[in-house]
Amino acid sequence: MPDTLSPQIRFGSNSGQPATRRDGVAKVTGTATYAADNHPDNMLYAVYAAATIARGRVATLDTAAAEAHPGVVRVFTHENRPELQGDPDEKPTMFSNRIEVLQNDIVRYAGQPIALVIAETIEAATEGARLLDPRYDLQPPRTKIDDNETFEITGQAFGQPGPTIYGDIEAGHAAADLAIDVTYETPGQFHNAMETHSVVAKWTGDRLELDTPTQALTMSCAAYAYFFGIPAENVTIRSPYLGGGFGSKAFAVGPIVLGILAARATGRPVKLSLTRQQMFGPVGHRGTTRQRLRLGTASGGALTVIDHQGIAATSSFDDFLEAAPNATQGLYAAPALSSTHSGVRLDIGTPGPMRAPGEASGSAALECAMDEMAEAAGMDPLDFRLANYSETEPGTGKPFSSKKLRECYEQGAERFGWASRPREPRQMMDENGLLVGWGVGTALFGCPMFQAEARATLRSDGTALVETSAADMGQGAWTALAQIAADSLGLPLDKVEFRAGDSALPDGGVAGGSGHTATAGGALHAAGSDVIRQLGELAAADPDSPLHGAGNASFVARDGRIFLDNDESRGETFAEIFARSGGAEIVGNGNAARNPEDAQRHAMSSHGAVFAEVKVDPDLCQLRVTRLVGAFAAGRIINPRLAESQLMGGMIWGTSFALHEEAKYDTRTGRIMNSDLAGYQVPVNADVHGLEVIHVHEDDPYVNVLGIKGVGEIGITGTVGAIANAIYHATGKRIRRFPIRIQDLLV
């Protein structure tokens, strides 16, 4: 069956421009209202006590001491917690984990809520929680990947990856003239958005109002409605600003449910905000992995097999696993590909999606293994990747909707100066006697698209209002989506008012998976197009209009004027049409979803190449990433300024993954020892030196009508391996555990 092209739109003067952030002034002046900034009258405060062990039971809580503290109103424990209508062990939406809401006395991980204190002030609630003085019946905690037996994963539910195997794996191993068998480990990592999770909950009868940060407003309404036994339409969520999310705010989590429960039980509005330490436990994280990669090549460097096996840590009570081995499936040409998954249950909070889930951990190991295989084959790492370049999706043989990875390699390598790289390690040194190393990593991330709705209203004064419940967690949705809407309406950006972040608006889908701009943007484009269609039909039916009789024609709008697609001389301004019709406004509605036939026939991903330079002190082994150059092909770029920011942020996060981030557990208690921003290390300005992004132009006629792929996560996926490979090139030491530390190089 021949391919069918998705209808492509004609962009106006707004898209493709580096417009400054529309929400920037509000954020830097402090007028942007985040969830915890809301203070309704008569409000109470809730603070939960967190378990200080990882495994066991709560034996005693001194509730009398907490209740006696001045200002404390109520104390909830597993013994007196009001009932929920929904089972906390069920998963009401696609983005759901089992949650802890004081349903029993079992402690499943350190940081788990074990009691809730409600008080007139935050100080009283905090002190009340401290006075509970919990005592436990202890069991030995399991926090390391070797602390429990593994189990196989065979399902395909969200967070439960099944095996993906193409070709004859054993034949691929047997056909190899050269082979490597290497194991890489990645640690537990935590999202740590600047804005912690919080909620301000208010009940009016059976109607619930929430101010809470969420990446999925409509879906979150359904989740909270389930737990409290009310219709989803009875829940309103306001979330205009998010101080970061990175996947953790796509889920309904236990502490937020407890805050809502407190509001219902007291009949007063209640605010609950997590402390920084409480972000390490009940709200998800990137799980620990151990990955074994067995690669084989024939003579000439052609891969015969990539066999990628992963063990991922999950909680003792749920099944979300980091699907790291799946990173192998979409990139390099090999006749045999295998991605298999095992889990290990530990006494930790359940992992969840964290920026580039699966691919970040998996590509870190894969890109290092590719360098190890290149070295065994006596090839330059970039030449080896090009020798195994896949023109179609490996395994399935599907054509790519678009793929400009070869151009990413070429442009990135030229800008970086890769051609002068010596093949052997420890061959370069700077003027200060520091060892210099260069590495490369391939970036790959899928481009999902969700369903969304939007509404556009064109007013007779030449302005417009566009609405969708999109979420802006810092990526610039308020700006990029407004640019798309302005183009669909044929108006300058400053004539378009954009409303988002409220579940009462049309469903904007999910801000996640690098698919939000395409999803919400597609709905906004459709709504604007519906307005222009109606406007054109109004003019075509008017004998006094230059467009009279053109009812079946295709209309185009630009600069407040509508005209025939094939004849710009036949047209008039919006104002002229409104003046004759006497109307005040035209309202259009739009929906967006990917063409299922295109999705079935094509592989759809963003691609990129990251080149890294590191410098290492040969005596002290102190190391710095001194240069990163990333070239990315990610479909149509709506706002180059915002896209560059997202890609740079991803590359910085990749630096963090490679050199900084790691949750450290106390093996005696199971508590995370560095649960703050002092001990949990992330890059600061001094860690980021040269950073450059190259946009490789790419037109994709299949991914969606906008041609947008997304840039939120791909920057991580090539960067981790590029840095690790550069460290090897500088030092000659291959470190197979992340993050790479000074002590690893001193051995």
Sequence and secondary structure as in RCSB ss.txt:
>XXXX:A:sequence
MPDTLSPQIRFGSNSGQPATRRDGVAKVTGTATYAADNHPDNMLYAVYAAATIARGRVATLDTAAAEAHPGVVRV
FTHENRPELQGDPDEKPTMFSNRIEVLQNDIVRYAGQPIALVIAETIEAATEGARLLDPRYDLQPPRTKIDDNET
FEITGQAFGQPGPTIYGDIEAGHAAADLAIDVTYETPGQFHNAMETHSVVAKWTGDRLELDTPTQALTMSCAAYA
YFFGIPAENVTIRSPYLGGGFGSKAFAVGPIVLGILAARATGRPVKLSLTRQQMFGPVGHRGTTRQRLRLGTASG
GALTVIDHQGIAATSSFDDFLEAAPNATQGLYAAPALSSTHSGVRLDIGTPGPMRAPGEASGSAALECAMDEMAE
AAGMDPLDFRLANYSETEPGTGKPFSSKKLRECYEQGAERFGWASRPREPRQMMDENGLLVGWGVGTALFGCPMF
QAEARATLRSDGTALVETSAADMGQGAWTALAQIAADSLGLPLDKVEFRAGDSALPDGGVAGGSGHTATAGGALH
AAGSDVIRQLGELAAADPDSPLHGAGNASFVARDGRIFLDNDESRGETFAEIFARSGGAEIVGNGNAARNPEDAQ
RHAMSSHGAVFAEVKVDPDLCQLRVTRLVGAFAAGRIINPRLAESQLMGGMIWGTSFALHEEAKYDTRTGRIMNS
DLAGYQVPVNADVHGLEVIHVHEDDPYVNVLGIKGVGEIGITGTVGAIANAIYHATGKRIRRFPIRIQDLLV
>XXXX:A:secstr
            SSTTS    TTHHHHHHT    GGG   TT EEEEEEE SSSSEEEEE  HHHHHHSTTEEEE
E TTT    SS TTS  SSS     SS SSEE STT EEEEEEESSHHHHHHHHHHT  EEEE     STTSS E
EE    STT    EEES HHHHHHT SEEEEEEEEE  B    SS  EEEEEEETTEEEEE   S HHHHHHHHH
HHHTS GGGEEEE S  S  TTGGGS  HHHHHHHHHHHHHTS EEEE  TGGGSSTT  B  EEEEEEEEE TT
S EEEEEEEEEEEEESS      GGGGGTTSB  S EEEEEEEEEESS      SSTTHHHHHHHHHHHHHHHHH
HTT  HHHHHHHTB SB TTT  BBS   HHHHHHHHHHHHTGGG  SSSS EE TTS EEEEEEEEEEEE    
 EEEEEEEETTS EEEE     SSS HHHHHHHHHHHHHT  GGGEEEE SBTTS     S TT HHHHHHHHHH
HHHHHHHHHHHHHHHT TTSTTTT TTS EEEETTEEEETTEEEEEEEHHHHHHHHT  EEEEEEEE   HHHHH
H B EEEEEEEEEEEE TTT  EEEEEEEEEEE B  S HHHHHHHHHHHHHHHHHHHHT    B TTT  BTT 
STTTS    GGG  EEEEEE     SSS TT B   TTHHHHHHHHHHHHHHHHHHS    BSS  HHHHH 
